[in-house]
Amino acid sequence: MGPINLSELPAASTVTGSTVESIDSRGLSMTVQTARAEQAVYVGHDLEVLKGVRVGEHVSLELDVEGRVVKIIQLAPVPEEEGTPKLGA
Protein backbone atom coordinates (compact mmCIF):
# COMPACT_ATOMS: atom_id res chain seq x y z
CA MET A 1 0.00 0.00 0.00
CA GLY A 2 1.50 3.34 -1.10
CA PRO A 3 1.10 6.84 0.30
CA ILE A 4 -2.36 8.41 0.36
CA ASN A 5 -2.99 11.14 -2.22
CA LEU A 6 -5.11 13.72 -0.35
CA SER A 7 -6.69 15.08 -3.54
CA GLU A 8 -8.27 11.66 -4.12
CA LEU A 9 -10.02 11.53 -0.73
CA PRO A 10 -13.62 12.73 -0.47
CA ALA A 11 -13.84 16.35 0.66
CA ALA A 12 -15.34 17.07 4.08
CA SER A 13 -16.72 20.30 2.59
CA THR A 14 -16.44 22.40 -0.53
CA VAL A 15 -16.29 26.17 -0.98
CA THR A 16 -17.49 27.02 -4.48
CA GLY A 17 -17.23 30.08 -6.68
CA SER A 18 -14.47 31.98 -4.88
CA THR A 19 -11.94 34.43 -6.33
CA VAL A 20 -8.30 34.25 -5.20
CA GLU A 21 -7.22 37.61 -3.74
CA SER A 22 -3.77 36.71 -2.37
CA ILE A 23 -1.48 33.74 -1.87
CA ASP A 24 1.09 33.27 0.91
CA SER A 25 3.21 30.29 -0.13
CA ARG A 26 5.34 30.51 3.04
CA GLY A 27 2.31 30.32 5.29
CA LEU A 28 0.55 27.92 2.90
CA SER A 29 -2.50 30.17 2.94
CA MET A 30 -4.68 31.99 0.47
CA THR A 31 -7.25 34.73 0.85
CA VAL A 32 -10.37 34.45 -1.27
CA GLN A 33 -13.51 36.43 -1.82
CA THR A 34 -16.42 34.04 -1.53
CA ALA A 35 -19.52 33.98 -3.69
CA ARG A 36 -21.22 35.88 -0.83
CA ALA A 37 -18.65 38.72 -1.21
CA GLU A 38 -16.96 37.82 2.10
CA GLN A 39 -13.20 37.51 2.58
CA ALA A 40 -11.90 34.25 3.97
CA VAL A 41 -8.44 32.80 4.59
CA TYR A 42 -7.80 29.11 3.98
CA VAL A 43 -4.65 27.12 4.74
CA GLY A 44 -3.42 24.54 2.27
CA HIS A 45 -2.47 21.06 3.41
CA ASP A 46 0.92 21.47 1.71
CA LEU A 47 2.67 23.64 -0.89
CA GLU A 48 1.69 21.26 -3.71
CA VAL A 49 -1.97 22.24 -3.22
CA LEU A 50 -1.25 25.90 -4.02
CA LYS A 51 0.89 25.14 -7.07
CA GLY A 52 -0.35 26.80 -10.27
CA VAL A 53 -3.00 28.95 -8.57
CA ARG A 54 -2.92 32.67 -9.43
CA VAL A 55 -4.45 35.78 -7.94
CA GLY A 56 -7.69 36.67 -9.70
CA GLU A 57 -8.63 33.10 -10.62
CA HIS A 58 -12.09 31.75 -9.88
CA VAL A 59 -11.81 28.53 -7.88
CA SER A 60 -13.62 25.99 -5.78
CA LEU A 61 -11.86 24.62 -2.71
CA GLU A 62 -12.16 21.14 -1.27
CA LEU A 63 -11.48 21.10 2.48
CA ASP A 64 -10.59 18.25 4.83
CA VAL A 65 -12.28 17.70 8.19
CA GLU A 66 -9.86 20.20 9.78
CA GLY A 67 -10.76 22.91 7.25
CA ARG A 68 -7.46 22.75 5.34
CA VAL A 69 -7.47 22.94 1.54
CA VAL A 70 -6.70 19.55 0.00
CA LYS A 71 -7.68 20.38 -3.59
CA ILE A 72 -8.21 23.54 -5.64
CA ILE A 73 -10.40 23.29 -8.71
CA GLN A 74 -9.72 26.10 -11.15
CA LEU A 75 -12.95 27.22 -12.81
CA ALA A 76 -13.36 28.88 -16.19
CA PRO A 77 -13.14 32.68 -16.01
CA VAL A 78 -16.41 34.56 -15.83
CA PRO A 79 -17.17 36.02 -19.28
CA GLU A 80 -17.03 39.82 -19.43
CA GLU A 81 -20.20 41.59 -20.46
CA GLU A 82 -19.87 44.11 -23.26
CA GLY A 83 -19.72 47.66 -21.91
CA THR A 84 -18.84 46.56 -18.37
CA PRO A 85 -15.87 48.57 -17.04
CA LYS A 86 -12.78 46.58 -16.08
CA LEU A 87 -11.28 46.95 -12.62
CA GLY A 88 -8.35 49.35 -12.62
CA ALA A 89 -9.37 50.90 -15.95
N, C-alpha and C positions, 0 to 999 in steps of 0.2 A: 504494500500500500504506500503510495507516494504522498507528497505534501498536499494539503488542501488548498485549492485555488478559491479564495474568498469571493471572487466575482461570479463563481458558479453556484454559490449557496443561495437559497431563497432569501430575499430581503425581509427584514423585520418590518420596515416601512419604506415608503417612497415619497420623495418630495418632487412634484412635477412642475414643469413650466417655470423654472427659475432662470435668472440672468446673472452670470458671473460678474461681480463688481471688482473683486481683488483676490489675489492668490498669494499666500505666504508659504513658499516651499520649505522654509526652515522650520516653521511651526506646524507644517502639514495641514494648514487650514485654508479655507476659502470663504469669502463673504459673498452672499448672493442676495438678490432682490427676488422675493417670492412672487408668485402669481397674485398674491393679495397686497402687493406693493410694500411688504415689510422686509427689513433687512435681517438676515440671519447668518451666523457664522457656524460652519460645519468643519469638523476635523476629519481628515482622511486617515484611513487605517495605516497606510504607508505612502511613500513618495510615488510609487508606481501608479497609484490611483489618480494622482493629479497630473500625470504625464499627458501632454498634448492638449490640455484644457487651456483656453485663452480667455482673457477678460472680454466681456461683451457677448460671449456665446450663450445661447439658450440651452439649458440642460435639465435633465431629471437626475435626481440623486437617489441611489439605493443605500439605505442605512442598515447597520447591524443592530442587534438588540441593545447595544450601548450607545447608539446614536452616531456612530462613526461611519463615514462614507466608505463603502466597500466597492461601489461601482458608479461611474458617471456616464450617463447616456447623453451624447451630444445630439441635440435636435436640429432640424433644419431651421435656418434663419427665418424670422417672420418677414413676409414680403412687405416691401414699402408701398404705401398707397401714393398714387400720383398726387403731387401738390402738397404732400405732408412735409413740413420742414424737418431737416436732419438736425440732430443734436450737435451743438458746436458750430453750426453754420451761421 
